[in-house]
Amino acid sequence: MTTATQQRSTLDVEVCRRDFPILATEVRGRPLVYLDNAASSQKPRQVIAAIETYYREKHANVHRGVHHLAQLATDAYEGARDTVARHLGARDRREVVFVRGTTEAINLVAQSFARPRLGAGDEILLTQLEHHSNIVPWQLVAQQTGARIVVAPLDATGQLDLEQFEARLSPQTRIVGLAHVSNALGTVLPVAEVCELARQRGAVTVVDGAQAAPHLQLDVAGLGCDFYAVSAHKAYGPTGIGALWGRGELLAAMPPYQGGGEMIRTVSFEGTDFAEAPARFEAGTPNIAGAVGMAAAFDYLDALGLEAIANHEHDLLEYATRQVAAIEGVQLVGTAANKASVLSFLLDGVHAHDVGTILDTEGVAVRVGHHCAQPLMDSLGIAATARASFALYNTRQEIDALVAGLERVRELFA
């Protein structure tokens, strides 16, 4: 596997496309153009093969068994933790907790870290563009503790207004939650700057990295955050698995999120002595195959090189922005200078759902709706957008197909 200093700056997209069997699919007699990657990316054969090999050759329950297969399964599972820790830039593998995805990771932090520490008058500072997964868990814990939610606004381009953010940091701010990359707008937020401002005020930062994981070189230590959450399925891995990274001293001070097997040292009817992190937060039989698949996906990304992937996707985003903006009646939504692989737009006189339905007849898959970001849509005064989101296997030719499909939509509603 290549190191960060050896990563290539260019990507052979046609070679990559052959790694993804589903891209050979036809939709209504047309080649599939899959531009819904922000919802979930497709899976390369390397990930599929890793999961198959695990089930075919290594499956058993992990950690407690002494027989051969149990040892193989445990090695595969804990080896996956090593891979994820390396990919995230974690300094200690014990800071990586396997969870079902970003949503569960944020709920874990909200209930295990925040809930015991928050009280009436404390504040949780979020940004206007957060996904529901980084809003609803905080609303629940606020209701449970008497804390309140404070929201930092965006500027006209869809970027976080740092001055307004800093103005909303107060002596009562205990938690700052923010996305690394917006799923609805593609905005890349200034996470390191936000984390530094929060640290100066004594607040703990929780970063939703679901959309960053497939596009950016991650370095949780360098960002200066306290917690970072990712989902495998956004980054070419399987569904139902993700990871929470947390500072070791914070994880050590947190009570268990769930109870059961594996997360204990000893159990009696009088009480339980819990295991240290990460086992403390991994009750029951884990998603072993999912962890193996997640590690295979991160290995795949690291082998290609995040720099090469980012360069290719930046080219796609710039090309798509020019081409789509040139269509009569199109309004782009989210024009921040620093974006990653998401193009959201409206077409005058056409509901976003009609746009998506007609594009599907052309074999083009996009996402339509509020993108689990209803407060953002409300702040923009719109109900829904159409969203094209790009991955390492997409091409300019596929963007041309998107543009042709949008011209078709415009003709039908002329």
C-alpha positions, -999 to 999 in steps of 0.1 A, spaced: 0 0 0 13 35 -8 22 59 19 9 95 21 42 107 5 40 82 -23 4 87 -33 -2 95 -70 -16 128 -81 -35 114 -110 -61 87 -113 -67 62 -140 -105 63 -139 -111 37 -166 -91 12 -146 -109 21 -114 -143 17 -131 -135 -19 -139 -132 -25 -101 -170 -17 -97 -191 -44 -112 -224 -25 -107 -213 2 -131 -219 -22 -160 -256 -21 -152 -281 -8 -177 -312 12 -165 -341 11 -189 -318 2 -217 -293 30 -210 -259 28 -192 -261 35 -155 -249 70 -146 -246 68 -108 -245 103 -93 -259 96 -59 -226 89 -41 -233 113 -12 -262 90 -2 -241 58 -6 -212 49 -29 -208 17 -49 -185 -11 -38 -153 -22 -56 -146 -59 -61 -118 -57 -35 -143 -49 -8 -168 -76 -20 -140 -101 -21 -127 -93 14 -162 -98 28 -167 -131 9 -133 -144 20 -140 -136 56 -173 -156 55 -159 -184 34 -126 -189 53 -125 -171 86 -159 -167 102 -163 -173 140 -171 -151 169 -143 -129 181 -122 -124 212 -133 -152 235 -127 -183 214 -95 -203 216 -100 -224 185 -84 -217 151 -113 -199 134 -120 -177 164 -84 -166 163 -86 -159 126 -118 -139 130 -103 -119 159 -72 -111 139 -93 -99 110 -115 -78 132 -87 -62 152 -66 -58 121 -95 -38 106 -93 -15 136 -56 -10 129 -64 0 93 -92 23 103 -71 40 129 -43 45 104 -67 59 78 -82 84 103 -48 95 115 -55 82 150 -24 79 173 -38 50 192 -59 21 179 -78 20 212 -93 53 202 -113 37 174 -147 23 183 -167 3 157 -203 14 155 -231 10 129 -222 43 113 -220 81 118 -255 83 133 -248 58 160 -214 74 167 -229 108 173 -257 92 195 -230 74 215 -212 107 222 -244 125 230 -256 99 255 -224 87 270 -203 118 270 -226 148 269 -257 136 288 -239 131 321 -221 164 318 -248 188 306 -273 207 327 -298 235 325 -283 266 309 -255 247 290 -253 252 253 -247 229 223 -235 249 193 -243 235 158 -241 249 123 -270 257 100 -260 230 75 -260 200 97 -274 166 87 -303 154 109 -278 129 124 -259 158 139 -291 176 151 -316 152 165 -292 134 189 -284 168 204 -320 178 206 -327 146 226 -299 152 250 -309 188 254 -344 177 263 -330 152 288 -307 177 305 -322 212 301 -294 223 278 -303 243 247 -293 243 210 -276 273 195 -272 276 157 -244 293 138 -254 307 104 -239 304 69 -229 332 46 -245 337 12 -224 310 -5 -232 283 20 -200 285 40 -199 288 78 -197 324 89 -167 322 113 -173 356 128 -209 347 136 -198 313 149 -173 328 172 -199 353 184 -222 324 194 -195 307 214 -202 316 250 -191 306 285 -221 282 285 -210 264 253 -201 228 262 -204 210 229 -197 221 193 -211 198 166 -203 203 129 -200 185 96 -166 183 79 -183 183 45 -220 192 39 -240 165 23 -265 190 9 -242 217 -4 -207 201 -6 -192 229 15 -160 219 32 -161 235 67 -130 251 84 -129 223 110 -94 230 123 -102 267 129 -136 258 146 -119 233 168 -93 258 179 -119 284 187 -139 258 207 -109 246 225 -101 282 236 -136 283 252 -133 249 268 -159 233 245 -157 197 232 -159 192 194 -178 165 176 -172 162 139 -195 144 114 -170 131 89 -194 110 68 -190 130 37 -153 138 42 -142 102 44 -144 94 7 -129 127 -5 -104 141 19 -71 129 36 -82 125 72 -60 135 102 -81 136 134 -51 145 154 -42 174 131 -77 187 131 -77 191 168 -112 177 173 -123 156 202 -146 132 184 -148 122 147 -175 100 132 -174 81 98 -196 56 79 -181 30 57 -208 30 31 -201 65 20 -165 55 14 -169 24 -8 -174 1 21 -204 -19 33 -235 -6 50 -241 -10 87 -206 -3 99 -187 28 108 -163 42 134 -161 67 162 -127 82 170 -124 98 203 -96 112 224 -84 84 247 -89 104 279 -124 112 270 -134 77 260 -119 64 293 -141 88 313 -174 78 295 -198 52 308 -210 24 285 -235 32 258 -251 -3 258 -247 -33 280 -241 -69 271 -214 -94 263 -179 -85 254 -179 -50 271 -172 -63 306 -144 -76 327 -166 -94 353 -203 -96 360 -222 -106 391 -258 -99 401 -244 -73 425 -226 -53 398 -204 -53 367 -168 -42 361 -167 -28 326 -139 -32 301 -118 -3 289 -124 14 256 -130 5 228 -145 -29 241 -166 -9 266 -186 5 237 -189 -26 216 -215 -47 234 -225 -80 218 -212 -98 187 -199 -70 164 -203 -66 126 -171 -85 120 -176 -88 82 -185 -51 81 -153 -41 98 -133 -63 74 -151 -46 44 -145 -12 59 -108 -18 62 -107 -31 26 -124 0 14 -99 23 33 -70 2 19 -85 7 -16 -87 45 -11 -52 47 4 -37 26 -25 -53 49 -51 -42 80 -31 -66 106 -17 -47 133 -35 -53 117 -69 -90 111 -60 -94 147 -48 -78 161 -80 -101 140 -102 -133 149 -82 -123 186 -82 -121 185 -120 -155 168 -122 -171 193 -98 -157 223 -117 -168 208 -151 -203 199 -138 -207 234 -122 -200 251 -155 -221 228 -176 -251 227 -153 -250 264 -145 -252 271 -183 -286 254 -186 -314 279 -189 -335 281 -157 -309 264 -134 -301 279 -100 -271 264 -81 -276 260 -44 -243 262 -24 -215 281 -41 -188 281 -14 -152 284 -27 -142 252 -9 -165 224 -19 -162 186 -23 -181 166 -50 -217 178 -45 -237 199 -69 -272 209 -57 -295 228 -79 -331 239 -88 -347 240 -122 -372 268 -126 -408 256 -127 -399 220 -121 -402 202 -87 -370 185 -77 -388 151 -76 -399 155 -112 -363 163 -121 -351 131 -105 -378 109 -120 -372 121 -155 -334 118 -152 -340 82 -141 -356 74 -174 -323 85 -190 -304 61 -167 -291 90 -145 -293 85 -108 -294 117 -86 -308 124 -52 -338 147 -47 -354 161 -16 -342 178 16 -312 155 20 -319 150 57 -311 187 61 -345 203 66 -333 232 88 -308 241 61 -336 240 34 -359 261 56 -331 287 61 -327 288 23 -365 292 17 -367 260 -4 -383 226 1 -359 204 -19 -331 203 -44 -318 179 -69 -283 168 -60 -256 152 -82 -227 139 -61 -195 126 -76 -171 97 -68 -137 85 -80 -153 64 -108 -174 92 -124 -164 108 -157 -170 139 -177 -190 118 -201 -214 110 -173 -218 147 -165 -226 152 -201 -254 126 -197 -267 145 -167 -267 178 -187 -285 161 -216 -311 147 -192 -316 181 -176 -322 196 -211 -348 169 -216 -365 179 -184 -365 215 -195 -380 206 -228 -408 186 -212 -417 215 -189 -413 243 -214 
